[in-house]
Every structure is written in structure tokens, then in C-alpha cells.
Amino acid sequence: MPITIPYPGGKGRLARFIISQLPKQGRTYIEPFVGRGNLFWDAIGAGLQYDRWWLNDTVTIPFFRAIKQSGDRLKVPIRCRAEFERQRRASLSGDSTAVLLEPYLTFSGGGYFGAGCKGSDGMSNNGVSLAGYEKTMRRCHGILHEVKPKLSSVDWQDMGLENSGPDDNRGARSTLPKRKCTVFRCDGRL
């Protein structure tokens, strides 16, 4: 079952199609705007083989670091307004549990300060259950420890990707399978 973690503007619904357009193997997979990682999780699930993986996002990399640190031990509480407020306050200090719970507790995964509290209790069939979210975080934790991607939170313009092209020995963009590096850009091109 594919991993999809809610995030506004996320690529979860497009992930299968995008992944189907990528080279099945290569030297480096680079995702400058990883969001909650829906393309990355799908690429791993589809068996893509890259020597190196690089995930970058100026906003969401703390989420990946929290998964690596404690995703295997996360205990998901029942979703309610009081828990939302408690975790929102804890997120201000960078609490890893609060960071991990943000997509689960907030509407569309949009964040404690942008999206508001998700309405269901997490026990019913209204969205992801608390047991389902715990299982997802454990799977993500295992993937991150197995694949060991580079995690960065720099402006995409500082990643040194602007000159990558067909002859770039780091790899290629997904639209041209002969290239060796897969790069996703914010201008709508792969």
C-alpha cells in the first residue's frame, strides 16, 4: 500500500503517474520541494534504484528529521481540539512528536498555524486512523534508515541545480530517461 501523507499542494495524487515517467535507476534522485515526501515514498515503493537520494524543502525537512529520530516510537493520541492545541504549542519549541503529529492533527496536513484542527477523532473512518498513522510513521522511519537520503532545507537556487542538463554526470531529469539524475522543479517541469 502506498504511503501518502497529506500536505497542501502535495503531489500524492500524481505520484504514481510521475514515478512511472522516471528512469527506474540512476545515480542521484533529487527532490528540491519534497513536501511530505509523497513522490519519494512512492519511488521507494515502486522499486526505483538510485545510488543517492537527496530530499530538500525549506519548510518540511524537520518532519523528515523527526521521522528518523522517533518515527518508530510515535504514539498517536486521539484527535481532538485539546490535543491539537497542546501539540501546536509544543511545535513552537521543535518538539519531534508535535512535528510528526502535525499532518495527522491538522486539516489537509496544512500545519498548526495555517490549516486548523482536523475534525474527526481518528478512531472513525474519517481520514487516517491513529493506528494507521502510527504504522505509516514506522514504515517511513524504516525507509529513511535503509535509504539514508541527504536531508537539506536550503533555497532550491542554492542547491546548484540550475546548470544541470543532459550531460550532467550527476544524472538527469525525468523527462529525458537518458539522463542520470532526477530533479523536480517548481516551474512545472520535471
C-alpha positions as CSV (number, residue, x, y, z in Angstrom):
1,M,0.0,0.0,0.0
2,P,1.5,3.4,-1.0
3,I,2.4,5.9,1.6
4,T,0.5,9.2,1.3
5,I,0.9,12.0,3.9
6,P,-1.4,15.0,3.5
7,Y,0.2,18.3,2.5
8,P,-1.4,21.3,0.8
9,G,-0.2,21.3,-2.8
10,G,1.2,17.9,-2.3
11,K,1.9,15.5,-5.2
12,G,0.3,12.4,-3.6
13,R,-2.5,12.1,-6.2
14,L,0.0,12.5,-9.0
15,A,2.8,10.4,-7.5
16,R,2.1,7.1,-9.4
17,F,2.0,8.9,-12.8
18,I,5.1,11.0,-12.1
19,I,7.0,8.0,-10.8
20,S,6.0,6.0,-13.9
21,Q,7.8,8.6,-16.0
22,L,11.1,8.4,-14.2
23,P,14.1,6.3,-15.0
24,K,14.0,3.0,-13.0
25,Q,17.6,3.5,-11.8
26,G,20.2,6.3,-11.7
27,R,22.9,7.9,-9.8
28,T,21.0,10.6,-7.9
29,Y,17.4,11.3,-7.1
30,I,16.9,15.0,-6.2
31,E,13.7,16.4,-4.9
32,P,14.1,20.2,-4.2
33,F,10.5,20.6,-3.0
34,V,9.8,17.3,-1.1
35,G,6.8,18.5,0.9
36,R,5.8,15.4,3.0
37,G,7.6,13.1,0.6
38,N,4.8,11.5,-1.3
39,L,6.9,11.2,-4.5
40,F,9.9,9.9,-2.6
41,W,7.8,7.3,-0.7
42,D,6.2,6.2,-4.0
43,A,9.6,6.0,-5.7
44,I,10.9,3.7,-3.0
45,G,7.7,1.6,-3.1
46,A,7.9,1.3,-6.9
47,G,11.4,-0.1,-6.5
48,L,13.4,2.7,-8.1
49,Q,17.1,2.2,-7.6
50,Y,19.3,5.2,-7.2
51,D,22.7,5.4,-5.7
52,R,22.0,8.5,-3.7
53,W,18.8,10.2,-2.6
54,W,18.5,14.0,-1.8
55,L,15.4,15.4,-0.2
56,N,15.1,19.2,0.3
57,D,12.5,21.6,1.5
58,T,12.8,24.8,3.4
59,V,9.6,24.1,5.4
60,T,9.2,20.3,5.9
61,I,12.7,18.9,6.4
62,P,12.1,19.0,10.2
63,F,9.4,16.4,9.6
64,F,11.8,14.0,8.0
65,R,14.4,14.5,10.7
66,A,11.6,13.8,13.3
67,I,10.7,10.6,11.4
68,K,14.3,9.5,11.5
69,Q,14.6,10.3,15.2
70,S,11.4,8.9,16.6
71,G,9.0,7.8,13.9
72,D,9.4,4.2,15.1
73,R,8.2,5.1,18.6
74,L,5.3,7.5,17.9
75,K,2.2,7.0,19.9
76,V,-0.7,8.8,18.2
77,P,-3.3,10.3,20.5
78,I,-7.0,10.6,19.9
79,R,-7.6,13.6,17.7
80,C,-9.4,16.4,19.5
81,R,-9.1,20.2,19.9
82,A,-7.3,20.0,23.2
83,E,-4.6,17.7,21.7
84,F,-4.3,19.9,18.7
85,E,-3.7,22.9,20.9
86,R,-1.2,21.0,23.1
87,Q,0.8,19.8,20.1
88,R,0.6,23.3,18.4
89,R,2.3,24.8,21.5
90,A,4.9,22.0,21.6
91,S,5.7,22.5,17.9
92,L,7.0,26.0,18.7
93,S,9.9,24.5,20.5
94,G,10.6,22.0,17.8
95,D,9.2,19.0,19.7
96,S,9.6,16.0,17.4
97,T,6.4,14.4,18.5
98,A,4.5,17.6,17.7
99,V,6.2,17.8,14.3
100,L,5.3,14.2,13.5
101,L,1.7,14.7,14.5
102,E,1.1,17.9,12.5
103,P,-0.1,16.2,9.3
104,Y,-2.4,13.9,11.3
105,L,-3.9,16.6,13.5
106,T,-4.3,19.4,11.0
107,F,-6.8,19.9,8.2
108,S,-5.2,18.6,4.9
109,G,-1.9,18.4,6.7
110,G,-1.6,22.1,6.4
111,G,0.1,22.9,9.6
112,Y,-0.8,24.0,13.1
113,F,-0.8,27.7,12.2
114,G,-2.3,27.6,8.7
115,A,-4.9,24.9,8.4
116,G,-6.6,24.4,11.8
117,C,-7.8,21.3,13.7
118,K,-8.9,18.3,11.8
119,G,-12.5,17.4,12.7
120,S,-12.6,13.6,13.3
121,D,-11.4,11.7,16.4
122,G,-9.0,9.5,14.5
123,M,-11.0,6.4,15.6
124,S,-13.6,6.5,12.9
125,N,-13.3,6.1,9.2
126,N,-13.0,9.8,8.6
127,G,-9.4,10.1,7.3
128,V,-6.4,8.1,8.5
129,S,-6.9,6.2,11.8
130,L,-4.4,6.7,14.7
131,A,-3.2,3.1,14.2
132,G,-2.8,3.7,10.5
133,Y,-0.8,6.8,11.1
134,E,1.5,5.1,13.6
135,K,2.1,2.3,11.1
136,T,2.9,4.8,8.3
137,M,5.4,6.6,10.5
138,R,7.1,3.3,11.4
139,R,7.3,2.4,7.7
140,C,8.7,5.9,6.9
141,H,11.2,5.5,9.7
142,G,12.4,2.2,8.3
143,I,12.7,3.6,4.7
144,L,14.7,6.6,5.9
145,H,17.1,4.4,7.8
146,E,17.5,2.0,4.9
147,V,17.9,4.5,2.1
148,K,19.7,7.2,4.1
149,P,18.8,10.2,2.0
150,K,20.6,13.5,2.3
151,L,18.2,15.9,4.0
152,S,18.6,19.7,3.5
153,S,16.5,22.8,3.9
154,V,18.1,25.3,1.6
155,D,16.6,27.5,-1.1
156,W,16.4,25.5,-4.2
157,Q,18.5,28.1,-6.0
158,D,21.4,27.3,-3.6
159,M,21.3,23.6,-4.5
160,G,23.5,24.1,-7.5
161,L,20.9,22.5,-9.9
162,E,20.4,25.4,-12.3
163,N,23.1,24.2,-14.7
164,S,22.2,20.5,-14.6
165,G,21.2,19.2,-18.0
166,P,21.6,16.3,-20.4
167,D,25.3,16.0,-20.0
168,D,25.3,16.4,-16.2
169,N,27.2,13.5,-14.8
170,R,25.1,13.7,-11.5
171,G,22.2,12.4,-13.5
172,A,19.1,13.5,-15.4
173,R,15.7,15.0,-15.3
174,S,12.8,12.6,-15.5
175,T,11.6,13.9,-18.9
176,L,14.7,12.6,-20.6
177,P,15.4,9.0,-19.5
178,K,19.0,9.0,-20.9
179,R,20.0,11.4,-18.1
180,K,21.1,10.1,-14.8
181,C,19.7,12.5,-12.2
182,T,16.0,13.0,-11.4
183,V,15.2,16.6,-10.5
184,F,11.8,18.1,-9.8
185,R,11.4,21.9,-10.3
186,C,8.8,24.4,-9.2
187,D,8.2,25.7,-12.7
188,G,6.0,22.8,-13.6
189,R,8.7,20.8,-15.4
190,L,10.2,17.6,-14.3
